[in-house]
Amino acid sequence: MSLTSPTEVAANRRETALWQGAGASVVAKAVSALCQLAQVPVAIGYLGNELFGLWMTLVGALAMMAFADLGIGAGVQNEAAVHFGKDRADDAQRTGVNGLAVLGLSGVGLAAVLIIGSVCLPWARWIGVPDPEIEAEAHSGLLVLIILFCANLPLTVLARLAYGLQLGWLANVWYAAINMLTLAVVLAASGGRVGFAGFVAAAAAPSVIGHVALGVHLFRKMGWRIFDMPRPDATGMARLFKQGLPFTLPQLGALALSAMPPVLISATLGPAMVTPWSLCQRLLGLFSVLQHVILTQLWPAFSEAHARGDYDWMRRAYRRSVMGTGLLIVLPQITFVVWGGPAILIWSHESVLIAPALALVFGLQAATFSFGQVPVYLLNSLGRLRGQTAYGLIAVGLALGGIWWGLPRYGLIAGPMALLLAWCVIFLPFSYREASRTLRTVARHD
């Protein structure tokens, strides 16, 4: 009778956790999309177009502060996965506590800076709030958002800890619950006539509540007693900061890549030309969401497999992720030239027409971005960030420079074309080369 080896047991558990997490993530994202769709008419009906736009502007502005995470969440996930791979769950708990402490301090500092800025800077004039009465509403709403955003910042570590412990399904269940609670509270707030600040608080508070509930559930699942949590230690906090900080530059690069092209398009071609850009990116981004569902689960699985020395599984999983991306994500993106134009024409009520050449370039650009994500998640799981940060920032700089140079000469097609060329010439070859070299050498070096 053959006995199953510990490596095979761990691999089977890893595969189960991966698909459980992916399934839960699909459900969570579907629930999130439906809840957000339902929130919009409720919020517009209560706030009106002007206050609704103000709310979206304030939320978007604070979302730009996501880099204040300083990569600590990624560091917690990687370290927790390594401890889990070495069957040291208590050390993973200590990692989570240290992460909460570091981001707690970061949240306090960020709150102080943002509150002072909200009082001293003429930000309401910058975003075009002409009415003094609406400006007063905006100030109170922003203050509420700052407090809740900074309170939630350290709590996001709990989801990262769950992923590191291969309990991604648990985090996704609570994310779905957060979205359902948000919809319920928004409905109640719109009926209760709570004012702009009260409505903003009602929409933002469920995230804080849900992350606390996720932490309680996670601790119970792991058999940890909340009142017996270890105290944060300076050495562990400094180590997490050192591990997480390299993730900050790639995060800023990704932020620039998503935020800057619409600004450049609007400044060069006019705001109307941002619409076809946005619609193409949103439609193609649906496939990126599907890819993210899988790769998010693979990240901690790679880290845990590396800690156990299961390099064969890592190589198999990496090959499967490349093939799956090609068939499920890249192929439909490339065929955007066939289906993209008609889909956008219907979606925009026949107000936006995408030329076949533009659709082809958009599809190819999205496909290169999707292919580029596969080696990134592998390298992230192993903390190999220096190389991808260097060539990633070079690619971002070349892409944005190409967009700035090309828009007045070639029109909107210069946007996706510049991104496509930068990724094909710089990012894809270097990232795949580094990932292949890492897989070949990591076992020998470790």
N, C-alpha and C positions, 0 to 999 in steps of 0.2 A: 504494500500500500504506500503510495507516494504522499509525502507531507508537503504542505505549502510553505515556502520559505517566507521569512519576515519581509523580504524585499517584495515578494509577490503580494503579500497581504497589504502592505503599504500602498503598492501600485493600484490594487483593486479599490482600496478605500479612497485613494486620490481620484481615480476615474469617477467613482460614485459621487464624490463631493463636487467634482467639476460639473457633471451633468445636472446634479440637483441645483447647484448655484445658477447655472445657465437657464434652466427651466424657470426657477423663481425670478430671475432677472427679466425674462421675457414677460412674465405675468406682471411684474412690478412696473415695467416700462409701459405696458399696455394700459394698466390702471392709471399710471401717471398721465399718459396722453389723454385719456378720456376725461379725467378729472380736470385737467388744465383747459381742455376744450369747453367743459361745462362751466368753469369759473368765469370765462371771458364775458359771456352775455350778462351774467349776474353782476359782475364787477362794473361793466360799462353802464348797465341799467341803474346801478346805485350811485356810482361816482360821476357819471357823465364822461364825455370824451376827453375833456381837458384834465380832470383829476386822474382819470385812468391813465392817460399818457404820462402825467407827472409820476404816478406810482411806478409805471414801467421804467421810466427814466431813472428814478432813484434806485430801484432794484438792480437795474443793469449797471449803474455806476458802482454800487457796492460789490456786485459780482466781480468787478475788475480787481477787487482786493483779495481774491482767492489765493494770490501768490503769498499772502501773509501766513499761509500754512507752512511756508519755508521748507517744503518737502518732508516735514516731520511725519505726516501720515504715511507716505511711502516708506520712510525709514522704519516706522512701527510695523507696517505690514511685512516687510522683508525680514526684520529681526524676529518677529513673532513666528513667521513661517519656519525660520531656521530652528528656533527653540522647539517648535512642534515636531519638526523632522528628527530632532534628537530626543524626543519624548520628555521635554522639560517644560511642561505646561505652566508651572509656577513662575518660571523665568519669563514666559510670555506675558503673564499677568503683570509682572514688574515692569516689563517694557511698556505695556499699555498705561500704567500709572505714570511712568516717566514722560510718556507722550502727552498725557493730559496736563501734566504740570508745565511742560515747555510751552504748549499752545495756550494754556491758561494765562501764562505771563505775556505771551504774544498778543492774546486777545485784550488784556488789560491795557497794554501799551498802545495797540491800534485804536481802541475805544477812546483813549485820552487824546490821541492825535486827531482823530476824526471829529470828535465833539468840539475841540478847540477850533478846527478848521470850519466846522459848520457855523460857529458863532462869529468868527473873525473874517471869513472870506465871503465875497459877494457871489456865492455859487448860484443863488436863485436867478441873478441877472445873467450869469453865464449860460444857463439852460433855458433862458427865455421865458421867465415867469413875470408877466407885466403887472398883474393885479396884486396890490398889497394884501388883500384879504386871502388870496390863494397862496401868496408868499408865506403868510403866517401859518397856514395849513401845511405848507411844504416843510417849514422848519420843524414843526412838531412831528410830522410823519418821518422826516429824516432822522430825528433824534431817536425815535422808537426803533427804526430799522437798524441804526448803528448799535444800539444796546443789544438787540436780539441777535444780530449778525455776529457780534463779538462774543456773546455768550455761547452761541452755537459752534464757534470755531474750534475750541478744544474738544467738544463732544463728537466731532466728526472722526476723531481717532478711534472711537468705539467700533465704527463700521470697518475701518482699516484693520483693527485687531481681529474682528470676526473673519474677514477675508484671510488674514494670515493664519488663522486656526482652521482654515478650510470650512468655515461656516458661512460662506457667502450667501447661501440661501436665507439664513436668518436675517442678515442685513437687508436683503431685498424684500423680504416679507414686511419688515418694518418700514422700508421706504414706501411700499404700497400703502401701508396703514397711514403714514404721514400724509400722503396725497389725499386719501379719502377723508381724513380728519380735517385737512385744510379746506376741502370743498364744503364739508358740513359746517365748519366755523364761519366760512365766508358767507354761506347762505344765511346763517343765523345773524351775522353782523349786518348784512344788507337789510334784513327785516327789522333789526333793532335800532337803526338810525344812530350809529355810534360815532359818526364823524370820521374825517379822513384818518386821523392818527389812530383811532380805535380800529378802523377797518384794516389799516396797515399792520397793526399789532395782531389782529385776529388772523391775518394771512401768514404772518411770519412765526408766530408762537408755536404752531404744531410741529415745526421742525425741531425746535428745542425739546419739546415734550417727547416727541418720538425718539430722538436720540437717547434721552435719558431712559426711556422704556427699553430700547434696544440694549443699553448697557446692563440694565437689571436682568433682562432675559439671558443675555450672554453669560453673565456671571453665574446665574442659576444653572445654565446648561453645562458650564465647565465645573460646577461644584465649588465655586469660589464664594466665600462669605464677604459681602461688601464691607462689613465693619472690621474685617480682619485684613483689609488690603495693606500691602506693604507701603511704607512711606517712599516718596520719590527721593532718589539719591542724586547728588550733583554729578557724579561720574557717569551714571547712566543717562542723565539728561544731556550732558555734554556730548556723549557718544551719539545719541540720537540726532542732536543738532548737526554734528559733523557728518553723519550719514545722510541726513535729509537735505542739507544745504545744496549739494550738487543737483538736486531735482529742481531747484528754483529757476535756474537759467533756462532749461527746456520748457518749463511752464510759462515763463515770460515770452519765449520765442513762439510758443503755440498761441498765446494770447495776442501777440502782435500780428500773427498770421491770420487770425480770425477777425480782428478789429480793424486793422489798417486798410485792407483792400476796399471795403465800402467807403471809407473816408476819402481815399485817393480817387475812386470812381466818381463820387459826388462832387469833389472839388474840381475834377478835370472835365467830366462829361455832363454833370448835372445830377440832381437827386433822382430824377426819373430813371436813369440807367442803373441805379442800385437795385431796382425791382427785379429785372431779369437775372441779375447776379444772385440775389437772395433766393429767388424761387428755384433756380437750378441747384444751388448749394443745399437748400433744404430738402429737395426731392432726392438728390443723390445721397444726402446724409442719412436717409432712412436705412440704407445698406450698411453704413458705417456704424449705426446703432447696433445692428445685428452682429457685426464683427466684434464690437466692444463687449457685447454680452459674453462671448466666448473667451476673448483674450483677458478680460478682467478676472475670470476664474483661473486661467492658465498662469497668470503672474505668480500668485502664492503657491500654486502647484509646482512650478519650476523651482522656486526657492526651497520648498520642502524636499523635493526630489534631490536637489543638489546637496542639501544637508545630509541626506541619507546615502549619498553616493550612487543614486540610481540614474546613471548617465545614459543608459540605453533607453529608459523611458523618456528622458528629456529629448533625445534625438528623435524618437518616434513621434512624440507630441509636437515637436517643432515642425517636422515634415508634414504631419497632418494639418497643422494650422496654416501652412503655406498652401497646401492643396485645397483646403476648405475655403480659404480666402479667394483663391483663383476661381473656383467653381461657383460659390454662393454670393460673393461680393463683387469681385472684379468683372466677371463676365456680364452681369446685368448692367454694371456701370458703363462698360464699353459700348453696349448696345443702346445707350442713352440717345444716340443719334437717330435711332428708329422710334423709340417710344417717348423720349423726353419732350420733344416739341408738341405732339398732340396732348400729352398729359398736362403740360403747363398751359396750353391754350384752353383746355376745359377748366382747369383749376382757377385760372384768372378770369373766367367768364369772357374768354376770347379777347382780352385786352392786352395780352403779352404774347408776341410771336417770336419764337426762337429759330434762327436760321440753322439748317442742318450742319454747316461748318462749325458754328458756335457750339451746337449740341455735342458734336464729336469731340471737340477740344475739351469741353467741360467733362465729358465722360471719361476721357483719357486721363485728365488731371485727377479726378476723383479716384480712378483705379490705381494710379501711382501712389497716391496718399494711402490708400487701403493696403497695398502691398508693403508700404514702408512701415506700417504699424506692427507687423509680425515680428521682425527682429528687434524692434524697440521694446516690446514687452518682455522678450527673453532677456535682453541686456538689462532692463530695469530690474528684473527679478534677481539678477546676480550683482546688482550694484555697479555695473560697468557703464558709467555715465560720461566719462571724460571725452571719449572719442565721439559718441553720438551728439554730445553738446557742441563740440567744435564744428563738426560738419553740418549739424542741424542749424546752428546759427549762421554759418556761411550760406547755406541754402536759403534760409529766411531772408537774409540781407540781399542776396542776388535776386530772389523772387520779387521782393518789394521794390528794389531798384528797377527791375525790368518792367514792373507794372507802371511805376511812375514815368519811365521813359517811353513805354509803348502806347499808353492810353491815348495821348494826343495824336499819335501817328497812325495807329491801326484800329482805334476804337476799343469796344468792350472785349473783343477776342484776345487782346493783349494780356488781360488779367489771368485767365486760366492758362494761356500759353506760357507766360512767365513762370507760373507755379509748376507747370508740367516740365519745362526744361530744367529748372533748378533741381527738381526732385530726381529727374532721370539722370542728370549729369553728376550731381553731388551726392544726394542723400541715399538713393537706392543702392548704388554700387558699394559705397563705403559701409552702409549699415549691414548689408547682407554679407559682405566680406568679414566684417568684425564678428557677426553672429556665428558664421561658419568656423572662423578661427577659434572663437571661444568654445564652441562645442567640441572641437578637436583637441583642445589643449587643457580644458578645465579639469578633466580627470587626472591627467598627468601632473598638473601643477598642485592639485589638492592632495 
